[in-house]
Amino acid sequence: MISGWLIKIVLGIAAIGFGIVELGSPLIAQAQADDSAHTVADAAALAVQFNFTEEALQASCQQTAAAQAVELLACGLSGSNQVSVTVRKEARSYLLKNFEQTRKFYVVDKSATAQRI
């Protein structure tokens, strides 16, 4: 026979786990998006290292962004030799992403640049 205290413990553990996922996923998404932005920028800079074409740059950015599971917002050459990239990643959320006040925490945009050698 299951006691009332056991049900309360199980529900408490489930509520704590839910809170950890809801509040921790934006932090994880921030780190993942930052890492992905740098990876995409580095790969694009390497791809157009010796022979720059806009098509090669965009193709490299798209391919690496897809492999990193992020949405590519911008990819281009800024300045004389810098590749500039902006990516977007959505954090996992079951509840708080549905509210207008907290939605901005669950959609993460990160930018990175890489020097073209």
C-alpha positions in Angstrom: 0.0 0.0 0.0 1.4 3.4 -1.0 1.4 5.9 1.8 0.5 9.6 1.3 4.0 10.7 2.3 5.5 8.6 -0.5 3.2 10.3 -3.1 4.2 13.7 -1.8 7.9 12.8 -2.1 7.5 11.6 -5.7 5.5 14.7 -6.7 8.1 16.9 -5.0 11.0 15.3 -6.9 9.0 15.6 -10.1 8.3 19.3 -9.5 12.0 20.0 -8.7 13.1 18.2 -11.9 10.6 20.2 -13.9 11.9 23.4 -12.4 15.5 22.5 -13.2 14.7 21.7 -16.8 12.7 25.0 -17.2 15.2 27.3 -15.6 18.4 25.5 -16.7 17.7 25.0 -20.3 18.2 28.7 -21.3 21.6 28.6 -19.7 22.6 25.5 -21.6 21.2 26.9 -24.8 23.3 30.1 -24.3 26.5 28.0 -24.0 25.6 25.8 -27.0 24.7 28.7 -29.2 27.9 30.5 -28.4 29.9 27.4 -29.1 28.0 26.8 -32.4 28.5 30.4 -33.5 32.3 30.1 -33.1 32.3 26.7 -34.8 30.4 28.0 -37.8 32.6 31.1 -38.1 35.8 29.1 -37.8 34.6 26.6 -40.4 33.5 29.4 -42.8 36.8 31.2 -42.4 38.7 28.1 -43.2 36.5 27.2 -46.2 37.2 30.6 -47.9 40.8 30.9 -46.7 42.5 30.9 -50.1 39.6 31.4 -52.5 36.8 33.6 -51.4 33.5 33.4 -53.1 30.2 34.4 -51.6 28.6 31.1 -52.6 31.4 29.1 -50.8 31.0 31.2 -47.7 27.2 30.8 -47.5 27.4 27.1 -48.3 30.0 26.5 -45.5 27.9 28.5 -43.1 24.7 26.7 -43.9 26.3 23.2 -43.8 28.1 23.8 -40.5 25.0 25.4 -38.9 22.9 22.4 -39.9 25.4 20.1 -38.4 25.4 22.1 -35.2 21.6 22.1 -35.1 21.3 25.9 -35.0 19.5 28.4 -37.3 21.8 30.6 -39.3 20.6 34.2 -39.2 23.6 36.0 -40.8 26.9 35.0 -42.5 29.2 37.4 -44.2 32.5 39.0 -44.6 33.0 42.0 -42.3 35.9 44.2 -42.6 38.8 43.0 -44.7 39.4 39.5 -43.4 36.8 38.7 -40.8 33.9 36.2 -41.2 30.9 37.3 -39.1 28.2 34.8 -38.1 25.0 35.1 -36.1 23.0 31.9 -35.1 19.9 31.2 -33.2 19.1 28.3 -30.8 15.8 27.7 -29.0 16.0 26.3 -25.5 13.8 23.4 -24.4 10.8 24.6 -22.4 7.4 23.0 -21.6 5.7 26.0 -19.9 7.6 29.3 -19.6 8.3 29.6 -23.4 4.5 30.1 -23.9 4.4 33.3 -21.9 5.2 36.6 -23.6 7.2 37.9 -20.6 9.6 34.9 -20.5 9.7 33.9 -24.2 12.8 36.0 -24.9 14.9 33.9 -22.5 14.3 30.8 -24.5 15.3 32.1 -27.9 19.0 32.7 -27.9 20.9 34.6 -30.6 24.7 34.6 -30.6 27.3 36.1 -32.9 30.9 35.3 -33.5 33.7 36.3 -35.8 36.7 34.5 -37.2 39.8 35.8 -38.8 40.4 34.8 -42.3 44.1 34.0 -42.7 
